[in-house]
């Protein structure tokens, strides 16, 4: 599934709707572009829950040009640690992520 929602003025609450993707039993590959929406840590936390999609083995997540910050980066760290993912591409360019957020993602 390739879903591009960049620059749509989405709010953190709007992203929570995407959690329904976790329940798609045949979803193996997901490319999700949420760049440029001004999303914060709430959206990052919601997106982090996509790690629970049981069949998902490839995730490309673009959160560039948002406001995820250190707290959101820590929430995204759970995706980085997801064992079922064989391939992960995570773009968090321009998100006000400092040392603690970078350390969580490392």
Secondary structure, 3 states (H helix, E strand, C coil): CEEECCCCCCCHHHHHHHHHHHHCCCCCEEEEECCCCCCCHHHHHHHHHHHHCCCCCEEEEECCCCCCHHHHHHHHHHHHCCCCCCEEEEECCCCCCCHHHHHHHC
